[in-house]
């Protein structure tokens, strides 16, 4: 690992030194500097905006969703078909066994079919190769929902109190049923909460339960598709899309947090540039305000952290990083959480939260890519460097993975790349495949 002291680069829009590897500077500094200057001059006109959902991607993901739904539906139909058996009767025990064997074989066949589809998706969309079973959760902010809420509801919108309908007139309950989804009334289910940070009437936040792997990704995908069908639902600059990735605090500790901060500081401005929407200026997803000079002087974790507490935690909850004990409404709403990278969530609920992204409604592919990319950053900080395939023309987040690998000396983990090849395509258009 490179010495962090060798990596400072002065950023014109901050007085602190930025931790940017020299390789990263060589690879993207011209693009980065020009982009930042353009962003400051014309933030809305010069940033890349989310693209519409790719029809091929939507088709394949819907196939996987349908496959999963078919599997569960088939299982339920088998369960309904099971005869009422008297298990005390030896003659009927063989009947039960036969039915169970038939059900087990059918489920195995369906599971294999689903796995084949996942395999095809991974071949078509290379970012999926890096996706793991690390738990994650998402929060989608939007407005325009018609509902009422009562004080005993504790901010959670009960499904039967929602009056909004689908654009084609279907009731919300029917829409949820058609997508094989459900809304709950507690924090362990998909649920809706009021959100006062959204400037429009009917501002809410759709919050997921803990999700994992491809099944979780497909569930999130279906909810995005559902939101697009609700009448008057919309998004604007005041809405965000937040992603949490779970970590085990016994394994993911000070060293991993330091590495995550190091990675994020290297690419943070570039991430804001790719997302657009002037997100870097929004109070709820600010760039990190850590004192970088102090960060560079951190000692190796060990006795120092045991004796005086986590060094990263002391820096995070500092006045430089907007910590103000007099302004905290609760442990959850500590002021330091309102950064693009929210490490307060690490100490509060054992997750790493990424708040950089603007809200997503129609650009579902962009949302899926962002979930995968942010998980990749957490995995990388934990020391897991996946082997990825080289594609000259690919989506912007896969290209950013290549640039991160170039920056931190992992180009040997890109299969199919050699020093004579460009790191990324110089073509202006980018395919928006996963």
HELIX and SHEET records of a PDB file:
HELIX    1   1 UNK A    4  UNK A    6  5                                   3    
HELIX    2   2 UNK A   22  UNK A   41  1                                  20    
HELIX    3   3 UNK A   43  UNK A   46  1                                   4    
HELIX    4   4 UNK A   55  UNK A   81  1                                  27    
HELIX    5   5 UNK A   90  UNK A  124  1                                  35    
HELIX    6   6 UNK A  126  UNK A  130  5                                   5    
HELIX    7   7 UNK A  151  UNK A  153  5                                   3    
HELIX    8   8 UNK A  159  UNK A  161  5                                   3    
HELIX    9   9 UNK A  172  UNK A  178  1                                   7    
HELIX   10  10 UNK A  213  UNK A  229  1                                  17    
HELIX   11  11 UNK A  254  UNK A  275  1                                  22    
HELIX   12  12 UNK A  279  UNK A  281  5                                   3    
HELIX   13  13 UNK A  292  UNK A  296  1                                   5    
HELIX   14  14 UNK A  303  UNK A  308  1                                   6    
HELIX   15  15 UNK A  311  UNK A  316  1                                   6    
HELIX   16  16 UNK A  319  UNK A  321  5                                   3    
HELIX   17  17 UNK A  335  UNK A  337  5                                   3    
HELIX   18  18 UNK A  344  UNK A  349  1                                   6    
HELIX   19  19 UNK A  364  UNK A  381  1                                  18    
HELIX   20  20 UNK A  396  UNK A  407  1                                  12    
HELIX   21  21 UNK A  411  UNK A  413  5                                   3    
SHEET    1   A 2 UNK A   8  UNK A  10  0                                        
SHEET    2   A 2 UNK A  17  UNK A  19 -1                                        
SHEET    1   B 7 UNK A 156  UNK A 157  0                                        
SHEET    2   B 7 UNK A 191  UNK A 194 -1                                        
SHEET    3   B 7 UNK A 204  UNK A 207 -1                                        
SHEET    4   B 7 UNK A 136  UNK A 142 -1                                        
SHEET    5   B 7 UNK A 241  UNK A 246 -1                                        
SHEET    6   B 7 UNK A 351  UNK A 354 -1                                        
SHEET    7   B 7 UNK A 341  UNK A 342 -1                                        
SHEET    1   C 2 UNK A 388  UNK A 389  0                                        
SHEET    2   C 2 UNK A 414  UNK A 415  1                                        
END                                                                             
